[in-house]
Amino acid sequence: MKTFEITDLLGKVYLVGNALGVNSFEQVGISSLTSGIYLINFADNKGNRLSLKFIKQ
């Protein structure tokens, strides 16, 4: 299973969820986030991690 969380640059967590599978694509609503820079962090049960930065305008 893969999990994700969206945080700001200070580490405050805004959204947490589970991804459906290795090759699945999902939409995550970010309309509740204020404008700013955020990180989306992915992790799987094997210990693999990926972080991506995005800007919400």
mmCIF file as Biopython writes it, N, C-alpha, C and O atoms, coordinates in Angstrom:
data_model
#
loop_
_atom_site.group_PDB
_atom_site.id
_atom_site.type_symbol
_atom_site.label_atom_id
_atom_site.label_alt_id
_atom_site.label_comp_id
_atom_site.label_asym_id
_atom_site.label_entity_id
_atom_site.label_seq_id
_atom_site.pdbx_PDB_ins_code
_atom_site.Cartn_x
_atom_site.Cartn_y
_atom_site.Cartn_z
_atom_site.occupancy
_atom_site.B_iso_or_equiv
_atom_site.auth_seq_id
_atom_site.auth_asym_id
_atom_site.pdbx_PDB_model_num
ATOM 1   N N  . MET A ? 1  ? 0.845  -1.180 0.000   1.0 0.0 1  A 1 
ATOM 2   C CA . MET A ? 1  ? 0.000  0.000  0.000   1.0 0.0 1  A 1 
ATOM 3   C C  . MET A ? 1  ? 0.886  1.238  0.000   1.0 0.0 1  A 1 
ATOM 4   O O  . MET A ? 1  ? 1.934  1.259  0.646   1.0 0.0 1  A 1 
ATOM 5   N N  . LYS A ? 2  ? 0.472  2.249  -0.712  1.0 0.0 2  A 1 
ATOM 6   C CA . LYS A ? 2  ? 1.157  3.528  -0.711  1.0 0.0 2  A 1 
ATOM 7   C C  . LYS A ? 2  ? 0.322  4.539  0.055   1.0 0.0 2  A 1 
ATOM 8   O O  . LYS A ? 2  ? -0.907 4.528  -0.007  1.0 0.0 2  A 1 
ATOM 9   N N  . THR A ? 3  ? 1.001  5.402  0.768   1.0 0.0 3  A 1 
ATOM 10  C CA . THR A ? 3  ? 0.330  6.484  1.465   1.0 0.0 3  A 1 
ATOM 11  C C  . THR A ? 3  ? 0.903  7.802  0.975   1.0 0.0 3  A 1 
ATOM 12  O O  . THR A ? 3  ? 1.995  7.844  0.408   1.0 0.0 3  A 1 
ATOM 13  N N  . PHE A ? 4  ? 0.163  8.873  1.197   1.0 0.0 4  A 1 
ATOM 14  C CA . PHE A ? 4  ? 0.670  10.195 0.859   1.0 0.0 4  A 1 
ATOM 15  C C  . PHE A ? 4  ? 0.226  11.177 1.919   1.0 0.0 4  A 1 
ATOM 16  O O  . PHE A ? 4  ? -0.763 10.959 2.619   1.0 0.0 4  A 1 
ATOM 17  N N  . GLU A ? 5  ? 0.971  12.260 2.025   1.0 0.0 5  A 1 
ATOM 18  C CA . GLU A ? 5  ? 0.566  13.372 2.872   1.0 0.0 5  A 1 
ATOM 19  C C  . GLU A ? 5  ? 1.017  14.656 2.209   1.0 0.0 5  A 1 
ATOM 20  O O  . GLU A ? 5  ? 2.058  14.706 1.555   1.0 0.0 5  A 1 
ATOM 21  N N  . ILE A ? 6  ? 0.219  15.687 2.388   1.0 0.0 6  A 1 
ATOM 22  C CA . ILE A ? 6  ? 0.565  17.015 1.879   1.0 0.0 6  A 1 
ATOM 23  C C  . ILE A ? 6  ? 0.872  17.886 3.080   1.0 0.0 6  A 1 
ATOM 24  O O  . ILE A ? 6  ? 0.075  18.008 4.010   1.0 0.0 6  A 1 
ATOM 25  N N  . THR A ? 7  ? 2.066  18.496 3.034   1.0 0.0 7  A 1 
ATOM 26  C CA . THR A ? 7  ? 2.521  19.352 4.127   1.0 0.0 7  A 1 
ATOM 27  C C  . THR A ? 7  ? 2.975  20.690 3.574   1.0 0.0 7  A 1 
ATOM 28  O O  . THR A ? 7  ? 3.238  20.825 2.379   1.0 0.0 7  A 1 
ATOM 29  N N  . ASP A ? 8  ? 3.066  21.684 4.460   1.0 0.0 8  A 1 
ATOM 30  C CA . ASP A ? 8  ? 3.722  22.921 4.052   1.0 0.0 8  A 1 
ATOM 31  C C  . ASP A ? 8  ? 5.218  22.765 4.321   1.0 0.0 8  A 1 
ATOM 32  O O  . ASP A ? 8  ? 5.659  21.714 4.788   1.0 0.0 8  A 1 
ATOM 33  N N  . LEU A ? 9  ? 5.987  23.791 4.033   1.0 0.0 9  A 1 
ATOM 34  C CA . LEU A ? 9  ? 7.436  23.686 4.181   1.0 0.0 9  A 1 
ATOM 35  C C  . LEU A ? 9  ? 7.888  23.620 5.637   1.0 0.0 9  A 1 
ATOM 36  O O  . LEU A ? 9  ? 9.031  23.260 5.920   1.0 0.0 9  A 1 
ATOM 37  N N  . LEU A ? 10 ? 6.994  23.966 6.557   1.0 0.0 10 A 1 
ATOM 38  C CA . LEU A ? 10 ? 7.315  23.867 7.981   1.0 0.0 10 A 1 
ATOM 39  C C  . LEU A ? 10 ? 6.953  22.506 8.565   1.0 0.0 10 A 1 
ATOM 40  O O  . LEU A ? 10 ? 7.260  22.222 9.722   1.0 0.0 10 A 1 
ATOM 41  N N  . GLY A ? 11 ? 6.296  21.661 7.762   1.0 0.0 11 A 1 
ATOM 42  C CA . GLY A ? 11 ? 5.951  20.322 8.204   1.0 0.0 11 A 1 
ATOM 43  C C  . GLY A ? 11 ? 4.524  20.140 8.696   1.0 0.0 11 A 1 
ATOM 44  O O  . GLY A ? 11 ? 4.152  19.043 9.110   1.0 0.0 11 A 1 
ATOM 45  N N  . LYS A ? 12 ? 3.716  21.202 8.658   1.0 0.0 12 A 1 
ATOM 46  C CA . LYS A ? 12 ? 2.314  21.077 9.073   1.0 0.0 12 A 1 
ATOM 47  C C  . LYS A ? 12 ? 1.580  20.212 8.059   1.0 0.0 12 A 1 
ATOM 48  O O  . LYS A ? 12 ? 1.643  20.476 6.858   1.0 0.0 12 A 1 
ATOM 49  N N  . VAL A ? 13 ? 0.885  19.182 8.529   1.0 0.0 13 A 1 
ATOM 50  C CA . VAL A ? 13 ? 0.189  18.240 7.657   1.0 0.0 13 A 1 
ATOM 51  C C  . VAL A ? 13 ? -1.220 18.759 7.364   1.0 0.0 13 A 1 
ATOM 52  O O  . VAL A ? 13 ? -1.966 19.116 8.275   1.0 0.0 13 A 1 
ATOM 53  N N  . TYR A ? 14 ? -1.570 18.795 6.064   1.0 0.0 14 A 1 
ATOM 54  C CA . TYR A ? 14 ? -2.879 19.275 5.627   1.0 0.0 14 A 1 
ATOM 55  C C  . TYR A ? 14 ? -3.776 18.144 5.127   1.0 0.0 14 A 1 
ATOM 56  O O  . TYR A ? 14 ? -4.976 18.145 5.404   1.0 0.0 14 A 1 
ATOM 57  N N  . LEU A ? 15 ? -3.222 17.193 4.403   1.0 0.0 15 A 1 
ATOM 58  C CA . LEU A ? 15 ? -4.001 16.073 3.875   1.0 0.0 15 A 1 
ATOM 59  C C  . LEU A ? 15 ? -3.196 14.790 4.017   1.0 0.0 15 A 1 
ATOM 60  O O  . LEU A ? 15 ? -1.974 14.793 3.867   1.0 0.0 15 A 1 
ATOM 61  N N  . VAL A ? 16 ? -3.891 13.693 4.308   1.0 0.0 16 A 1 
ATOM 62  C CA . VAL A ? 16 ? -3.277 12.365 4.400   1.0 0.0 16 A 1 
ATOM 63  C C  . VAL A ? 16 ? -4.206 11.394 3.694   1.0 0.0 16 A 1 
ATOM 64  O O  . VAL A ? 16 ? -5.427 11.516 3.798   1.0 0.0 16 A 1 
ATOM 65  N N  . GLY A ? 17 ? -3.643 10.433 2.978   1.0 0.0 17 A 1 
ATOM 66  C CA . GLY A ? 17 ? -4.486 9.460  2.309   1.0 0.0 17 A 1 
ATOM 67  C C  . GLY A ? 17 ? -3.713 8.235  1.868   1.0 0.0 17 A 1 
ATOM 68  O O  . GLY A ? 17 ? -2.501 8.138  2.061   1.0 0.0 17 A 1 
ATOM 69  N N  . ASN A ? 18 ? -4.433 7.305  1.274   1.0 0.0 18 A 1 
ATOM 70  C CA . ASN A ? 18 ? -3.866 6.067  0.745   1.0 0.0 18 A 1 
ATOM 71  C C  . ASN A ? 18 ? -4.035 6.045  -0.762  1.0 0.0 18 A 1 
ATOM 72  O O  . ASN A ? 18 ? -5.089 6.403  -1.286  1.0 0.0 18 A 1 
ATOM 73  N N  . ALA A ? 19 ? -2.987 5.620  -1.454  1.0 0.0 19 A 1 
ATOM 74  C CA . ALA A ? 19 ? -3.068 5.436  -2.902  1.0 0.0 19 A 1 
ATOM 75  C C  . ALA A ? 19 ? -3.605 4.034  -3.167  1.0 0.0 19 A 1 
ATOM 76  O O  . ALA A ? 19 ? -3.403 3.121  -2.367  1.0 0.0 19 A 1 
ATOM 77  N N  . LEU A ? 20 ? -4.287 3.874  -4.288  1.0 0.0 20 A 1 
ATOM 78  C CA . LEU A ? 20 ? -4.939 2.590  -4.583  1.0 0.0 20 A 1 
ATOM 79  C C  . LEU A ? 20 ? -3.962 1.498  -4.985  1.0 0.0 20 A 1 
ATOM 80  O O  . LEU A ? 20 ? -4.168 0.335  -4.640  1.0 0.0 20 A 1 
ATOM 81  N N  . GLY A ? 21 ? -2.913 1.843  -5.701  1.0 0.0 21 A 1 
ATOM 82  C CA . GLY A ? 21 ? -1.983 0.816  -6.164  1.0 0.0 21 A 1 
ATOM 83  C C  . GLY A ? 21 ? -0.749 1.412  -6.780  1.0 0.0 21 A 1 
ATOM 84  O O  . GLY A ? 21 ? -0.599 2.633  -6.833  1.0 0.0 21 A 1 
ATOM 85  N N  . VAL A ? 22 ? 0.131  0.565  -7.243  1.0 0.0 22 A 1 
ATOM 86  C CA . VAL A ? 22 ? 1.416  1.004  -7.764  1.0 0.0 22 A 1 
ATOM 87  C C  . VAL A ? 22 ? 1.256  1.915  -8.971  1.0 0.0 22 A 1 
ATOM 88  O O  . VAL A ? 22 ? 1.923  2.947  -9.051  1.0 0.0 22 A 1 
ATOM 89  N N  . ASN A ? 23 ? 0.400  1.563  -9.897  1.0 0.0 23 A 1 
ATOM 90  C CA . ASN A ? 23 ? 0.244  2.336  -11.124 1.0 0.0 23 A 1 
ATOM 91  C C  . ASN A ? 23 ? -1.068 3.102  -11.186 1.0 0.0 23 A 1 
ATOM 92  O O  . ASN A ? 23 ? -1.514 3.475  -12.271 1.0 0.0 23 A 1 
ATOM 93  N N  . SER A ? 24 ? -1.681 3.336  -10.060 1.0 0.0 24 A 1 
ATOM 94  C CA . SER A ? 24 ? -2.967 4.035  -10.066 1.0 0.0 24 A 1 
ATOM 95  C C  . SER A ? 24 ? -2.747 5.540  -10.035 1.0 0.0 24 A 1 
ATOM 96  O O  . SER A ? 24 ? -1.756 6.031  -9.494  1.0 0.0 24 A 1 
ATOM 97  N N  . PHE A ? 25 ? -3.681 6.250  -10.621 1.0 0.0 25 A 1 
ATOM 98  C CA . PHE A ? 25 ? -3.665 7.694  -10.603 1.0 0.0 25 A 1 
ATOM 99  C C  . PHE A ? 25 ? -4.937 8.161  -9.914  1.0 0.0 25 A 1 
ATOM 100 O O  . PHE A ? 25 ? -6.028 7.664  -10.191 1.0 0.0 25 A 1 
ATOM 101 N N  . GLU A ? 26 ? -4.785 9.105  -9.028  1.0 0.0 26 A 1 
ATOM 102 C CA . GLU A ? 26 ? -5.915 9.628  -8.289  1.0 0.0 26 A 1 
ATOM 103 C C  . GLU A ? 26 ? -5.880 11.144 -8.342  1.0 0.0 26 A 1 
ATOM 104 O O  . GLU A ? 26 ? -4.836 11.745 -8.593  1.0 0.0 26 A 1 
ATOM 105 N N  . GLN A ? 27 ? -7.016 11.745 -8.105  1.0 0.0 27 A 1 
ATOM 106 C CA . GLN A ? 27 ? -7.079 13.182 -7.960  1.0 0.0 27 A 1 
ATOM 107 C C  . GLN A ? 27 ? -7.248 13.499 -6.487  1.0 0.0 27 A 1 
ATOM 108 O O  . GLN A ? 27 ? -8.032 12.860 -5.784  1.0 0.0 27 A 1 
ATOM 109 N N  . VAL A ? 28 ? -6.515 14.479 -6.038  1.0 0.0 28 A 1 
ATOM 110 C CA . VAL A ? 28 ? -6.613 14.919 -4.653  1.0 0.0 28 A 1 
ATOM 111 C C  . VAL A ? 28 ? -7.047 16.371 -4.676  1.0 0.0 28 A 1 
ATOM 112 O O  . VAL A ? 28 ? -6.397 17.207 -5.304  1.0 0.0 28 A 1 
ATOM 113 N N  . GLY A ? 29 ? -8.132 16.672 -4.001  1.0 0.0 29 A 1 
ATOM 114 C CA . GLY A ? 29 ? -8.636 18.041 -3.966  1.0 0.0 29 A 1 
ATOM 115 C C  . GLY A ? 29 ? -7.764 18.918 -3.080  1.0 0.0 29 A 1 
ATOM 116 O O  . GLY A ? 29 ? -7.550 18.615 -1.906  1.0 0.0 29 A 1 
ATOM 117 N N  . ILE A ? 30 ? -7.264 20.006 -3.651  1.0 0.0 30 A 1 
ATOM 118 C CA . ILE A ? 30 ? -6.435 20.931 -2.878  1.0 0.0 30 A 1 
ATOM 119 C C  . ILE A ? 30 ? -7.081 22.318 -2.802  1.0 0.0 30 A 1 
ATOM 120 O O  . ILE A ? 30 ? -6.419 23.292 -2.444  1.0 0.0 30 A 1 
ATOM 121 N N  . SER A ? 31 ? -8.345 22.408 -3.132  1.0 0.0 31 A 1 
ATOM 122 C CA . SER A ? 31 ? -9.013 23.715 -3.128  1.0 0.0 31 A 1 
ATOM 123 C C  . SER A ? 31 ? -9.065 24.322 -1.727  1.0 0.0 31 A 1 
ATOM 124 O O  . SER A ? 31 ? -9.176 25.541 -1.598  1.0 0.0 31 A 1 
ATOM 125 N N  . SER A ? 32 ? -8.988 23.516 -0.690  1.0 0.0 32 A 1 
ATOM 126 C CA . SER A ? 32 ? -9.036 24.034 0.676   1.0 0.0 32 A 1 
ATOM 127 C C  . SER A ? 32 ? -7.693 24.616 1.127   1.0 0.0 32 A 1 
ATOM 128 O O  . SER A ? 32 ? -7.623 25.278 2.162   1.0 0.0 32 A 1 
ATOM 129 N N  . LEU A ? 33 ? -6.634 24.373 0.359   1.0 0.0 33 A 1 
ATOM 130 C CA . LEU A ? 33 ? -5.321 24.907 0.712   1.0 0.0 33 A 1 
ATOM 131 C C  . LEU A ? 33 ? -5.225 26.378 0.306   1.0 0.0 33 A 1 
ATOM 132 O O  . LEU A ? 33 ? -5.736 26.779 -0.739  1.0 0.0 33 A 1 
ATOM 133 N N  . THR A ? 34 ? -4.570 27.167 1.140   1.0 0.0 34 A 1 
ATOM 134 C CA . THR A ? 34 ? -4.316 28.558 0.778   1.0 0.0 34 A 1 
ATOM 135 C C  . THR A ? 34 ? -3.125 28.613 -0.177  1.0 0.0 34 A 1 
ATOM 136 O O  . THR A ? 34 ? -2.389 27.636 -0.313  1.0 0.0 34 A 1 
ATOM 137 N N  . SER A ? 35 ? -2.939 29.737 -0.827  1.0 0.0 35 A 1 
ATOM 138 C CA . SER A ? 35 ? -1.812 29.890 -1.737  1.0 0.0 35 A 1 
ATOM 139 C C  . SER A ? 35 ? -0.507 29.692 -0.979  1.0 0.0 35 A 1 
ATOM 140 O O  . SER A ? 35 ? -0.349 30.170 0.145   1.0 0.0 35 A 1 
ATOM 141 N N  . GLY A ? 36 ? 0.428  28.980 -1.609  1.0 0.0 36 A 1 
ATOM 142 C CA . GLY A ? 36 ? 1.718  28.745 -0.967  1.0 0.0 36 A 1 
ATOM 143 C C  . GLY A ? 36 ? 2.444  27.581 -1.591  1.0 0.0 36 A 1 
ATOM 144 O O  . GLY A ? 36 ? 2.012  27.027 -2.602  1.0 0.0 36 A 1 
ATOM 145 N N  . ILE A ? 37 ? 3.558  27.214 -0.977  1.0 0.0 37 A 1 
ATOM 146 C CA . ILE A ? 37 ? 4.390  26.110 -1.440  1.0 0.0 37 A 1 
ATOM 147 C C  . ILE A ? 37 ? 4.145  24.916 -0.522  1.0 0.0 37 A 1 
ATOM 148 O O  . ILE A ? 37 ? 4.159  25.046 0.702   1.0 0.0 37 A 1 
ATOM 149 N N  . TYR A ? 38 ? 3.923  23.758 -1.127  1.0 0.0 38 A 1 
ATOM 150 C CA . TYR A ? 38 ? 3.609  22.540 -0.379  1.0 0.0 38 A 1 
ATOM 151 C C  . TYR A ? 38 ? 4.472  21.381 -0.870  1.0 0.0 38 A 1 
ATOM 152 O O  . TYR A ? 38 ? 5.046  21.423 -1.959  1.0 0.0 38 A 1 
ATOM 153 N N  . LEU A ? 39 ? 4.545  20.358 -0.043  1.0 0.0 39 A 1 
ATOM 154 C CA . LEU A ? 39 ? 5.201  19.103 -0.405  1.0 0.0 39 A 1 
ATOM 155 C C  . LEU A ? 39 ? 4.165  18.005 -0.382  1.0 0.0 39 A 1 
ATOM 156 O O  . LEU A ? 39 ? 3.322  17.958 0.514   1.0 0.0 39 A 1 
ATOM 157 N N  . ILE A ? 40 ? 4.223  17.119 -1.364  1.0 0.0 40 A 1 
ATOM 158 C CA . ILE A ? 40 ? 3.432  15.892 -1.304  1.0 0.0 40 A 1 
ATOM 159 C C  . ILE A ? 40 ? 4.427  14.753 -1.148  1.0 0.0 40 A 1 
ATOM 160 O O  . ILE A ? 40 ? 5.308  14.562 -1.985  1.0 0.0 40 A 1 
ATOM 161 N N  . ASN A ? 41 ? 4.275  14.003 -0.071  1.0 0.0 41 A 1 
ATOM 162 C CA . ASN A ? 41 ? 5.202  12.942 0.300   1.0 0.0 41 A 1 
ATOM 163 C C  . ASN A ? 41 ? 4.515  11.597 0.134   1.0 0.0 41 A 1 
ATOM 164 O O  . ASN A ? 41 ? 3.437  11.366 0.682   1.0 0.0 41 A 1 
ATOM 165 N N  . PHE A ? 42 ? 5.149  10.714 -0.625  1.0 0.0 42 A 1 
ATOM 166 C CA . PHE A ? 42 ? 4.630  9.366  -0.838  1.0 0.0 42 A 1 
ATOM 167 C C  . PHE A ? 42 ? 5.522  8.375  -0.109  1.0 0.0 42 A 1 
ATOM 168 O O  . PHE A ? 42 ? 6.731  8.582  -0.007  1.0 0.0 42 A 1 
ATOM 169 N N  . ALA A ? 43 ? 4.936  7.309  0.396   1.0 0.0 43 A 1 
ATOM 170 C CA . ALA A ? 43 ? 5.698  6.235  1.033   1.0 0.0 43 A 1 
ATOM 171 C C  . ALA A ? 43 ? 4.989  4.913  0.741   1.0 0.0 43 A 1 
ATOM 172 O O  . ALA A ? 43 ? 3.763  4.860  0.643   1.0 0.0 43 A 1 
ATOM 173 N N  . ASP A ? 44 ? 5.780  3.847  0.605   1.0 0.0 44 A 1 
ATOM 174 C CA . ASP A ? 44 ? 5.174  2.529  0.443   1.0 0.0 44 A 1 
ATOM 175 C C  . ASP A ? 44 ? 5.618  1.620  1.584   1.0 0.0 44 A 1 
ATOM 176 O O  . ASP A ? 44 ? 6.443  2.002  2.413   1.0 0.0 44 A 1 
ATOM 177 N N  . ASN A ? 45 ? 5.064  0.424  1.613   1.0 0.0 45 A 1 
ATOM 178 C CA . ASN A ? 45 ? 5.341  -0.492 2.725   1.0 0.0 45 A 1 
ATOM 179 C C  . ASN A ? 45 ? 6.735  -1.108 2.648   1.0 0.0 45 A 1 
ATOM 180 O O  . ASN A ? 45 ? 7.128  -1.848 3.549   1.0 0.0 45 A 1 
ATOM 181 N N  . LYS A ? 46 ? 7.491  -0.815 1.587   1.0 0.0 46 A 1 
ATOM 182 C CA . LYS A ? 46 ? 8.870  -1.296 1.465   1.0 0.0 46 A 1 
ATOM 183 C C  . LYS A ? 46 ? 9.877  -0.253 1.945   1.0 0.0 46 A 1 
ATOM 184 O O  . LYS A ? 46 ? 11.085 -0.486 1.904   1.0 0.0 46 A 1 
ATOM 185 N N  . GLY A ? 47 ? 9.387  0.875  2.391   1.0 0.0 47 A 1 
ATOM 186 C CA . GLY A ? 47 ? 10.270 1.924  2.879   1.0 0.0 47 A 1 
ATOM 187 C C  . GLY A ? 47 ? 10.700 2.925  1.825   1.0 0.0 47 A 1 
ATOM 188 O O  . GLY A ? 47 ? 11.489 3.824  2.119   1.0 0.0 47 A 1 
ATOM 189 N N  . ASN A ? 48 ? 10.201 2.793  0.601   1.0 0.0 48 A 1 
ATOM 190 C CA . ASN A ? 48 ? 10.523 3.751  -0.458  1.0 0.0 48 A 1 
ATOM 191 C C  . ASN A ? 48 ? 9.744  5.038  -0.224  1.0 0.0 48 A 1 
ATOM 192 O O  . ASN A ? 48 ? 8.568  5.013  0.136   1.0 0.0 48 A 1 
ATOM 193 N N  . ARG A ? 49 ? 10.428 6.171  -0.437  1.0 0.0 49 A 1 
ATOM 194 C CA . ARG A ? 49 ? 9.800  7.472  -0.219  1.0 0.0 49 A 1 
ATOM 195 C C  . ARG A ? 49 ? 10.080 8.382  -1.405  1.0 0.0 49 A 1 
ATOM 196 O O  . ARG A ? 49 ? 11.122 8.280  -2.053  1.0 0.0 49 A 1 
ATOM 197 N N  . LEU A ? 50 ? 9.128  9.275  -1.678  1.0 0.0 50 A 1 
ATOM 198 C CA . LEU A ? 50 ? 9.273  10.263 -2.746  1.0 0.0 50 A 1 
ATOM 199 C C  . LEU A ? 50 ? 8.586  11.539 -2.279  1.0 0.0 50 A 1 
ATOM 200 O O  . LEU A ? 50 ? 7.465  11.498 -1.772  1.0 0.0 50 A 1 
ATOM 201 N N  . SER A ? 51 ? 9.259  12.664 -2.451  1.0 0.0 51 A 1 
ATOM 202 C CA . SER A ? 51 ? 8.681  13.964 -2.106  1.0 0.0 51 A 1 
ATOM 203 C C  . SER A ? 51 ? 8.715  14.859 -3.332  1.0 0.0 51 A 1 
ATOM 204 O O  . SER A ? 51 ? 9.717  14.924 -4.044  1.0 0.0 51 A 1 
ATOM 205 N N  . LEU A ? 52 ? 7.606  15.548 -3.568  1.0 0.0 52 A 1 
ATOM 206 C CA . LEU A ? 52 ? 7.498  16.492 -4.688  1.0 0.0 52 A 1 
ATOM 207 C C  . LEU A ? 52 ? 6.991  17.820 -4.146  1.0 0.0 52 A 1 
ATOM 208 O O  . LEU A ? 52 ? 6.115  17.859 -3.282  1.0 0.0 52 A 1 
ATOM 209 N N  . LYS A ? 53 ? 7.545  18.893 -4.659  1.0 0.0 53 A 1 
ATOM 210 C CA . LYS A ? 53 ? 7.133  20.234 -4.243  1.0 0.0 53 A 1 
ATOM 211 C C  . LYS A ? 53 ? 6.170  20.800 -5.283  1.0 0.0 53 A 1 
ATOM 212 O O  . LYS A ? 53 ? 6.375  20.616 -6.483  1.0 0.0 53 A 1 
ATOM 213 N N  . PHE A ? 54 ? 5.117  21.491 -4.829  1.0 0.0 54 A 1 
ATOM 214 C CA . PHE A ? 54 ? 4.217  22.161 -5.758  1.0 0.0 54 A 1 
ATOM 215 C C  . PHE A ? 54 ? 3.776  23.492 -5.181  1.0 0.0 54 A 1 
ATOM 216 O O  . PHE A ? 54 ? 3.822  23.715 -3.971  1.0 0.0 54 A 1 
ATOM 217 N N  . ILE A ? 55 ? 3.349  24.366 -6.068  1.0 0.0 55 A 1 
ATOM 218 C CA . ILE A ? 55 ? 2.898  25.702 -5.673  1.0 0.0 55 A 1 
ATOM 219 C C  . ILE A ? 55 ? 1.402  25.803 -5.928  1.0 0.0 55 A 1 
ATOM 220 O O  . ILE A ? 55 ? 0.935  25.537 -7.035  1.0 0.0 55 A 1 
ATOM 221 N N  . LYS A ? 56 ? 0.658  26.186 -4.910  1.0 0.0 56 A 1 
ATOM 222 C CA . LYS A ? 56 ? -0.779 26.430 -5.022  1.0 0.0 56 A 1 
ATOM 223 C C  . LYS A ? 56 ? -0.966 27.931 -5.170  1.0 0.0 56 A 1 
ATOM 224 O O  . LYS A ? 56 ? -0.566 28.704 -4.299  1.0 0.0 56 A 1 
ATOM 225 N N  . GLN A ? 57 ? -1.576 28.340 -6.279  1.0 0.0 57 A 1 
ATOM 226 C CA . GLN A ? 57 ? -1.780 29.787 -6.509  1.0 0.0 57 A 1 
ATOM 227 C C  . GLN A ? 57 ? -3.176 30.209 -6.180  1.0 0.0 57 A 1 
ATOM 228 O O  . GLN A ? 57 ? -3.514 31.385 -6.317  1.0 0.0 57 A 1 
#
